[in-house]
Structures are given as C-alpha cells and as structure tokens.
Amino acid sequence: MIDNKRFLIVGLGLLGGSIAIGLKKWKHEVYAIDIDKNAISYALEHHIIDEGSTDNDPSLLQKVDVIISGLYPNTFIHWIKENQSKLKPHTLITDVTGVKGAIVDTIQSMLREDCEFIPAHPMAGKEVSGVQYADPSIFLAANLIITPTSKNTQEAIDFMYELGKELRFNNICLLSVKEHDEMIGYLSQLTHVIAVSLMNANDSKHLKEYTGDSFRDLTRIAKINENLWTELFLLNKENLVNEIECFVNEMNDFKDALVHEDTAKMKQKFITSTQRRKYFDE
C-alpha cells in the first residue's frame, strides 16, 4: 500500500525532517514546502528531500500522493483551506499535530470529498527545533497515535499503520479524538507545565552548580517553544485545566501528609508511584 508513494512534508521542522529522512531510507520520493528558505536549502544539501519550495507551488502539490503536515494547528487549518483546490485527486493527508479536537472536524468537514485527512500524532521529539536536528531514531522508542473518525476509510487507517512500521515506531495505537486530547492533557501538556513551573519557581543562577540527575531529568522539557506550546495549551484548555487541578490536589495532599508527619500516607504514596512507574519498564 505504501510502495511507490510520493510524499510531501509541509512544515519542515524537527518532526517533518525526521519523517523525511526515514522515508528516504526506503527509497521514497520526498518533497517539502517551508516558508524558511534556509530549511529547504539545508534539506536539499543534506539529501533529506528530493525537491523543495518556499511557496505552495501547484506543480509540486500535483506530484504527491501523501501530504504530511508539520504545521501549527491553526496554520494547518488555514493551509488546507487555501490549498486543497491544488491537490490531485485522492490525495491522503496526515499530520503530527499535538491536539486533535480543535482541528480534525474542521478539516474533515471542509476537505474535498476526493481527498482524505487521517489524523495522527507521533509522540516523539527533542528539546530543539529545526530540520538541522532531524533524526529518525527518535521514533524507535516512540508511540504513533492514530485518531481516525467515522469519516476515515479502513484503507487510510491501514496505510498509517504501514507508515508507522516503516518509520520504525515502537508502538502504534488507535484512539478517538476525545481520548487523544484527554490523554495528551495528562501525559504531555501537564508534564510540560510541571517542568516550566519547576524552572520558574527559583531563579538562582547557581542551581547548575549543585543539581543532580533528578532535577535535570524533570526539567529536560522546560526548554520549550513558546509559540507552539501556547497554541497547543489554549486549544486543549479544558482538559489541561482539569489535569492541573488534579495535580494541585495531589500536591496539597502530599503537603498535608508532610506537615502532619503522616509517615504512613507518605510511604503509601511512594509505594503506589513505584508500582505504577514499573509499568513503563515492561
């Protein structure tokens, strides 16, 4: 199903570039569009793509069978609205967007009937951005989440499974759009809020002289793209607010146990967290 497909990456950042390299390893033709001419030049010089453009050249859009969007959510919606008339019939579109509820129904409702949008979310990344940091090995320990709706065909879902296997994702799973956004509010967005809050709670410039692995591990994701993550948080606000409230309640419960020297409660929390964390090591 995936053989002989031509791919277009729209938004050639870290994830788009990593996908492009992974596809090139399997001898696919890969094209890219990015408003940054330096990103296109870099990708061409390093043989990450076969051809690239800084505008939505109709001749380029007509060459490809599959489009993978690496754009910010609102920009992705705008791009579909402005460019879907240029796509060749039966183009399959997917994405790497970190929220789904805010975009999936909008895009599927406006999209031409002869094209299909199958949403997906690679749970992979680095604390850097840009195609110059692209590396398909980030997928090896990562999960690919596919979030189909009733408007998606089984063929498109099967295609995404094949794409995920070809890119060597560790695990590929299906979630509904609602389940995805609830899950991402906890596993990804809340953890970023915690990391940011840890860094903002103390402004001592000497912390690096004393810190150990625990603080470095907890704050690794505090180096954050402020434009992207502000947009993602706002588009999933309800779920994220709920998760923050649950976390604050848990923190207050732990503080109460500490204030009252309730060693039994503290030890039980440690036991529970240890047991739950072991699931990730299986």
Number of C-alpha atoms within 10 A of each C-alpha: 11 15 9 11 13 17 24 26 27 24 25 31 22 23 27 26 26 24 27 31 24 22 21 17 12 12 13 19 18 24 26 31 23 20 14 14 14 12 23 24 15 14 24 16 11 11 14 24 26 15 17 24 18 16 13 18 13 13 11 18 23 13 15 20 19 21 22 24 26 23 22 19 23 13 12 19 17 12 15 19 13 11 13 15 13 15 22 17 14 13 18 20 20 20 24 23 20 24 26 25 17 17 17 20 15 11 18 19 11 12 16 17 10 11 15 21 26 22 28 27 18 21 18 18 17 15 12 15 14 14 22 16 15 25 19 23 16 19 23 13 12 17 18 25 22 25 21 20 17 6 12 15 14 11 10 19 19 13 16 22 21 16 18 22 14 14 23 20 22 13 15 17 12 15 15 15 22 14 14 20 24 19 16 20 26 19 12 14 23 20 19 21 16 17 21 18 13 15 15 11 8 9 9 9 7 8 11 10 7 7 10 10 8 8 15 13 10 16 18 14 20 19 14 17 12 9 9 13 16 11 15 21 19 14 20 20 15 13 20 23 16 15 20 18 11 13 15 12 12 12 12 12 14 15 14 14 15 13 9 8 11 13 11 9 15 16 11 11 13 10 11 10 11 11 11 10 10 9 8 7 6 5
